[in-house]
Amino acid sequence: MNELYNRYALALLELAKEANKVEDFRKEVSSLTTVFKDNPEFVEFLSSYNFKEEDKYAFVDKNVGKFYSYELVNYIKIIIRHHRSSLIYKIFKETLMRFDDYLSIEQGKVYSTVPLDNKELVRLKKVIEKNTGKKIELINVLDESLIGGIKVVLKNDIYDASIKSKVVKIKEMLLKGGN
């Protein structure tokens, strides 16, 4: 299945590159990925064999066409035409990953015991971008088990400055004999 998702993703990426709209399409794909995740009934309708393809296209035109580009609307219609609507969320997630790879963007999560304000997130993001050489997008996730501090999880890296991780390290050191 990953190969299927990848084919759709690469096709839209190529179209975006040709149209010189990679960043614009990426924003739309990101937004639509959230729409599909948050509205399973939308995906259910598009996947249903109880409705005609034309009705699904009309629904997409009316509800998606107002907010998204012609190209993205047609991308959804192609997915519908090939009876892949039940996979639309996964296709869009893969598409977003391909756009992120192309633009050197890495998604990450910042775990903290209290919500971080925008200023703290921006400062943290800049430090990580400097270290990785990539553009970083961070989402703050609350995790009271950390006790304090933060933990940043990216695709290939974990930066752990939480009190919990320090306690675990001290415990391991003590169990090994102290030093």
N, C-alpha and C positions, 0 to 999 in steps of 0.2 A: 504493500500500500504506500510506503514512503516514496517509492518511485513515481506513483501516480500523483501524489501531492507535489512532489518535486517538479514534475513536468508542467503542471499548471503554474506553479510558482515561477519557474524559469521563463515561461511564455510571457507572463505579465511583466517580469523584470526586463525582458528584452524589449517589449513594447514601450515601457517607461524610459529605457535608455534611448531608444530611437526618437521618442518624443521629447527628450530632455526634461522629463518630469519625474525623475526617480524620487526625489524628496517629497514632492506633492503626492504621488501615488502611495508612498510609504505612509504618510499621515492618514490618508484615506483607508488604506488596508488596516492600519492599527485601529482606527475607529470602528471599522466594520467588524474586525475580529472581536472587539468588545461587544458590539451589537449582537452578533451571533451567539456569543457565550451567554450574554444576559437575557436573551430572548429565545429559548429553545422552541417555543411555539412557532416562531418565524421559520426556523429550520424545518420543523415538523410539517408546516403548511407547504413549503417548497418541495419537500420530499414526498408528499402524499400523492398517491396514484388516483385519488378521488377528485382531483381538480385537473382541468386542462392546462396544457403548457401555456396557452395564451392568457389564461387567468393569472397564472404565476408571473408571467412577464408584465402584465398590467399592474399587478401588486408591486413588483419591483420598481417599475417606472414611477408609480405613484408615491411609494414610500422611501425608495432609495434615490431615485432620480432627482428629487428636490435638493438633496444634500451632497450628492457625490457626482463625480465626473461621468461623462458619457462612457468612457473606457471601462470604468469599474462596474457600471451598470451592465454593460455588455459582457464583462468577465463573469458576472453572476449568471447572466442568461445562458452563457456557454456551459457553465456548470450544470444548470437546470436541464438544458438540452441533452446533455450526455448522462442524465440521470445520476448525478453525483451530489445532489443537494444534501443528502444525509451526511456527507463528508465535508460540507462547506466550511464548518468551523476549523477542521483540521487542515483543509486546503489553505485557508486564510492564515492560520498560524505558521504553516510552512512558508507561505508567501512572505509573511512579515520577517521570518528568519532569513530568507534569501535577500530581502531588501537590506536588512541590518548587516548581513555579511558584506554586501556590496558597498555600503556606506560606512563600514567599520564602526557600527554602533553595537554596543553590548548592553543588554538589559540586566539589571541587577536588583537585589532586594537588600534593604538595610533593616536589620532586626534591632529593635530597641525596646526598652521597658516603658518609655513614654514617647508620645508623638514628637518627631523632629520638625522644627519649623523650616520654612523654605530656605532661609538663610543658611542654616546648618546643612541642609541637603545640598545646596549649591556649593558650599565650601568643600564638603566631602567629595562631591562629584569632581570638582576641579583637581583635587589631590589624586584621585584614582585615575582620571584622564591623563594626568601628567605621568603617572607610573606606567600606565598601559599603552599610551599612545592612541587610544580609541576614544570615541565619543561614548559617554556613559549616560544611561537613563536609569534612575533609581526610584524605587517604590518603597515607602516606609511601611514596615509590618511590625505590629506590636507583639512582643514575646516576653512575658513576665518571667519566664524561666531563666532569663539571662542575668537576673538580679540587678545588673547595672551595666553601663557601657553599651557598645554596639557590636554588631557582626554584619559584615557586608558579604553577600554571596553573589558572585558573577558566574558566568558559564564555566570558566576554567580556574577561578581563583576564589579563595575565601580569606577575608581579612577579619580576624577575630580579636577584638579589643574588649570583650565582655568580661565581667567579673567571674561569671560561671566558668569560662575557659581558664582563667587564672587559678581558680580554686581547684579545678581538675588537674592542672599542671602541678600545683603544690602537692596535692594528694598523691599523684604518681611519683613525685620526687621522694615524698616521705615513705611510701611503700617500698621504694627501691633502696632505701637505707639512709636517706637524709640529704646528702650533699646536693 
